[in-house]
């Protein structure tokens, strides 16, 4: 198994208030990249939201392959969004991409 840092972009189509963002951050906390060597060195936040309501979720995933890690990260992001009442219409996601491989986790 390898630990991957995966970025999943998305857009809040109807906006997301600070309360929703805080809930989403808590829902994503188990996969927070700060728990990896890469995340602590580069200070990667689990959720970054831009002024135009686009966002990036950064997660750590243990997987046997890159494609498997990307699928799992997308599943985790979708699950967290669902937990705060958002779906693929209110927060559509873009393709997950590997942004780091943590060999010192």
N, C-alpha and C positions, 0 to 999 in steps of 0.2 A: 504494500500500500504506500502511496505517496500522498503528501498533503499539498493540495493546490489552493491558490488564492484565485477566486473566480469573480469577475465583475459582470453584473447583470444590469443593463441600462433600462430605463423606463420613463414614463411620463404620467404625471397626475393630471388627467384630463379635466377634472373639475376642481383642481387644487387640493391641497391637504394642509389642514391647520397644524399648528405646533403640537397639539394634543395627539393627533393622529400620527404625526411623525415620531413623537416620543413612544407611543404604543408600538409602532412598527420597529423602532430601534430595539425595544425590549424583546419583541418577538424574534428578532434576528440575533440577539445576543449570544446564544449558544454557538453560533458559527462566526463570531466576531474575529476578524483577521488580526486583531491586537494580540491574540493568543499564539501567534506564530512569530518566528524570527523576522520574517519580512515585514509583517504588520507592525511590529513594535519599532523596527528600524525606520520605516517610512511613514509611521503614524497614519495608517490607513483606517478610515472610519467605516463602520459597517453600513452607514447610510449618508449619502451626500445629496442634498437637494439644491438645485440652481434656481435663480430668480425666475426663470421661465417655466418652472414646475417639472423640468426634466430631472431625473435622479439616477443615481448609481448605487446599487447594493453590492457590497464587497463581502464575500463569504469564504470561509475555509472549508474545504471538503476533502476527506480522505477517500481515495478511489484508486483502482488499479490502472485506470487510463484517463487521458484527458477528456475524451468524449463522455465517459461515464461521470467524471467530475462536473462537467458542464451541465449534463442532464440533472444531476442531483442538486446543483446550485439553483438551477431554475425551479425545481420542485420546491426547494426550501423557500425561495423568494415568493413563489405563488402561495405557499401555505401561510407565510407570515402576512402577506397582503390580505388573504382571506380572513385571517384571524382578527384583522382590524376593520373588516367590513368592505374591503375593496376587491374588485374582480378585474377580469381582463378588459372591461370597458372603461372602468374608472382609473385603472393603472396598468395599461398595456406594457408588456416587457419586450425588449429587443433580444437579440441573440446573446447568450452567455459566452464569455471569452476568458481564457486563462490569462491572468495577468501576473502570475508568479508561481513558482514551485518552491516549497519550503523544504529544503533538505536537512534543516537543523531543528525540526519541530520536536 
